[in-house]
Amino acid sequence: MKKLFLPALLALALTACKPHPSMTEESSVIVFAGSGFSLEPGPGWIPVGMKKLSQPLKQSILEPALTARGATIQVAVLGDRTTEAAVLAQVNAAFEADGQAVRDSLTQGDFQADSGVRGKFFRYSRHSEHVPDRIINHLTQYIVQSAGGRWISIGAMTDTLEHANEVDAMIRRTLRDVLPNSPTPKPTS
């Protein structure tokens, strides 16, 4: 079974990634290749390529990631032929394995985007490895299933709780299903 990406990689993405090569100008709608979903993050968000960063990971990190002033959004495939219970077990196992997770900060529940996309969300705070009383970031994950049955995690790592709430509002407002491209029928003569 595939494991979830480590939250620390999201923080690393802030400094280790170069702009995504297909993005030459800011785009209003970002489609995460292979996910079946898009976001419209607004100004200030920079698409970044994740290929080099995600190579050692077992699950698929989808292009591009987004970064902006103290926040990173990264999309990962959790599985194609699995159950919701198995996916949620992966998310809970990742939380339990995160040595920097503040145990009593976990909140979870259902969410629905304005577009009608439904899923589960999980949010928790993370503390400094050396100073347990110091919160360093907040991780929110949105677990959704595409029309094709693929389970996706949209992970948002932010530096403050206020920023986590801003990113949450943007995701709930702009998360949309992306219909797969269908081949153009050839004219018959």
N, C-alpha and C positions, 0 to 999 in steps of 0.2 A: 504494500500500500504506500502510496506517495506521501511524503511528509510535507507539512506546510513550510514555507520559507521562514527563515529566522528573522525576527523583527530587527535585529542588528543590521541586516543587509539593507533594510530600508534607509536607515540612517547613513550607511556607507554610500548609498546611491546619491545622496546630496552632494558628496564631494568627488566621487569616483567616476561619474558618467559624463560623456560628451553629448552634445545635442544630437538627437536622432537624425540621421542623414536624409530621411525623406521629408523632413520639416524645414523648409527654407524661410517660412514666415509663420507667425503665430496663426494657428487655425482656430476657428471658433468651436469646431466639433472634433474631438479626438476619438478615433475608432481603435480599440485594442485588438490587434490582428488575431484572429482565431477565437476570440472570446464570445462574439455575438452581442457585444455591448459597446456603447459609446458614452462619453461625457462631454459636456460643454463647460470647461472649467473657467473660462473668462480670462481677462488680461492678467499678465504676470506669471502664468504657468508656462513652464518650459518643458517640451517633450524631450526625453533623453533615451538613448539606446541602452539596452540592458544585456546584449549578447555576451560581452566579456564578463560582466559581473555575475551573470546567471549560469555560466558554464559548469561550475562544480555542483550545482543544485540538482536534485533528483526530479523535482516537478518542473513544469514548463512555466517560465516567466514570459509573459507576453509583451510585445512591443507596442507602443513605447511606454516608459514610465513617465510620470509628471513630477516636476519639482517646482516649488515656489516658497519664498521667504519662510523657512522653517518647517516645511511640510513636503512629504513625498507620497505619491500614490503609485502603487505597483499592483499589477493584475497577474494572478497565477491560476493555472488550471489545477483543480483538485482531483478531477477524475471524469471519465466519460461514461463508464459502465459501472456505476456504483449507486448506493442508496443515499438518501438524505441523512439517515442515521450514521452511516459510515463517514460521511463528510463532516458532520458535526462532531463526531468522535475525534477526527483528525484535528479539528480546531481546538477542542478541549485538551487534547494531548499536547499540542504545541504550547498552550497556556501553561499547563502543568510543568512542562520542560523548561520554560523560560525562567531562569534563575533570577532575573531582574524584575519579574512581575510582582506588583504589589497585590498580594492575594485577596485582600478585601475590597479591591477597586473594580472587580469584574462586574460589568453589567451586560445583559444580553436580552434579546427579544426579537420580535418580528418587526419588519419595516416594509413600507410601501413607498416607492418613488412616485412623483407626480405623474409619470407616464404609465403607471400601473404595474411596473416591475415590482415583484414581491420577493422577499428573502428574509434572512436572519442577520442580525448584527451582534457583534461582540466588541466591547471596549474595555480596556484596562490601562492603568498607569504603569510606568516602568521606573525603577529607581536606579540611582548610581550604583555601580558595582562596589565601590569603596565607601560610599556614604548612603546607607539604606534610607535615611530620612529625606534625601534629596531626590525629588522627582525630575527625571531627565526628559521623558517624552510620554506620549499617549498613543496607543495603537488601537485603531478601530478597523474591524474587518466586516465587510458586507459579503455574505454568502448568497449567491444567486445561481439559478440554473437557466442555461440558454434554451431557446426553442428546440435546438438539436439534442438536448439532454446533457450537455457539458456543464459540470459544476465549476464555478468560478469564484475566486476570492479577490475582492477589491480591498487591498490593504492601504490604510492611510496612517502614516506616522507623522505626528505633529509635536511641536515643542511646547505648546501650552494647551490647556483645556479649552480656553476661549477659541483658539485657532482650530482645535478639533471640532468644536461646534460649528464654526464657519464652514469647514470642509464638509461636515455632515450635511449642512443645509444645501450646499452646492450639489453634492451627490444625490440627495433626495429630490432636488429640483430638476436635475439634468440627466440622470441615468436613464438610458433608453435601450430597448432591444434594437439590434441591427439585423435586418433580414439578409440572409445569404444571397449573394448575386446569383441570378439564374442565367443560364446561357441565352443569348439572343437567338431566337429562331431564325433559321436561314430561309430566305424566300424560296418558294417553289416555283419552277418555271412551267 
